[in-house]
Every structure is written in structure tokens, then in C-alpha cells.
Amino acid sequence: MSLIDKLQWRYATKRMDATQSVPEAKVDQILEAIRMTASSSGLQPYEVIVITNKAIREKIKSIAWDQTQIVDCSHLLIFAAWDNYTAKRINDAFDMTEKIRNFKSEAGDIYRQKLLSTYPVRDAELNYTHAAKQAYIGLGTALIAAAYEQVDCTPMEDFDPATLDEILNLKENGLRSVVMLPLGYRKADEDWSVTPKKARRSKENFVRVSTNAA
């Protein structure tokens, strides 16, 4: 199957088979794809929390419209963004990059100072919103990686984020929940959404090719 074939295969799974578990090797590949994805200024301002504990997932299900995929999946991913940009977080990211690349540059230091003079002084809610958008880049990569591994998943926003933050003690770690992604395998005989043909706008109505000069 080509990548496009696998994207045709995937869908937002409504019923998952609780008796099937996703192999750790496949989960690791999906997580690694998320880790390797793009982020603004390379800051990676979010974390991915993997939950397999059934009792914790039952608590989360109760504040997420009782969506059964949360407990029937084998791995529940929580994308949690930084609650704010701080000087330490920005410096840690740049220091890590310099250590891995084993060099410092004047351009890199200028850019670091630009972020330090801009991000930490902004409103915390604005910074969280920016970080949450970066988490969605990770989510998009996760959807593609899961399709590539032929693992079913369902992105979820319908939950009480404040309560989820309490359940997972995210506030103490400077994080706020953004979106969830259960990973598992479809229970095709109970999922009405398996058979309908994928409905997407045509390329002509979705992609605009500009022929005008800038």
C-alpha cells in the first residue's frame, strides 16, 4: 500500500476492539514520528503522555462524553502544551540544539535573544495558544504515522481539559491538555463508519494554484 492508500484506509474509528493491543514497536514508531516532526523555532513546546492504565482511562472517559475508544484502545496519547513560554524553556531548547550540533553561531544567538525578548513578556494565554497549535502539528504527524503502521486512531477534543489536567497533574508540570489520540484496532462489526466511502472535497475545490506574481 502506498501512503495515499493508507490514508484512504484510515478513518476516525468509532469502535475499537479492547481485546487487541498495539505492539509496542508500532507505538514507538508513532511516538518517534511525533518527536521528529516540525515545530516553531524548534522549541517543541508540548509533551505526549502515553496512558495504558485502565483505571485512569476510565476516569478520563467520564469527562470525555463517555467515548468508548478511550478505554477500548490499548494506548491513549495526550498532547499537552506548555502553559507559557519562559526564559528557561527557551534557553533549554537552544542549549540542547547547540550541544547536539556541537557548535554555536552568532545567528543562533541573535535568534535566541529575539525569542527571549518577545515570548516570555507576552500574555500567558497567548503563549499557550501558540504552543497548542504546535501540538496539533504533532497530532497531524501522529495520524499519518498511525496510518502508515495501519493502527487505528481517533483525534478527540471533546473532553473537560481542566479536569483532565487535574487527573494527570499537568498544572504542576507547567502543562495544559490540548487533544487526545486513542491508538488501537477497529471493531469493524460494531463500527458503522468503517464502510462509507471517504468523503473529501475534490482537488479542484480544495487546492488553489496561484498564477499571479507576488
Number of C-alpha atoms within 10 A of each C-alpha: 8 8 12 12 11 17 18 12 16 21 17 14 22 19 26 26 18 16 11 14 14 17 12 10 10 16 21 11 16 23 19 13 18 23 16 12 16 15 18 12 13 12 18 21 26 25 19 20 15 16 17 15 12 16 11 14 20 16 16 22 18 14 16 19 11 15 17 18 27 31 24 25 28 24 26 25 23 24 23 24 28 27 24 23 25 18 17 11 16 21 16 13 17 20 14 11 16 14 10 9 9 8 9 13 9 8 9 14 12 11 14 19 14 11 18 18 12 11 17 17 13 13 11 16 11 14 21 21 16 18 25 23 18 21 27 17 15 24 22 14 20 25 25 20 23 24 22 21 16 17 20 25 29 22 18 17 13 13 20 14 18 13 15 20 18 13 13 18 13 18 14 10 11 14 21 28 29 24 21 23 23 25 28 30 23 24 19 15 9 12 13 12 14 19 8 7 9 12 6 8 8 8 8 8 8 9 9 8 7 7 6 5 4 4
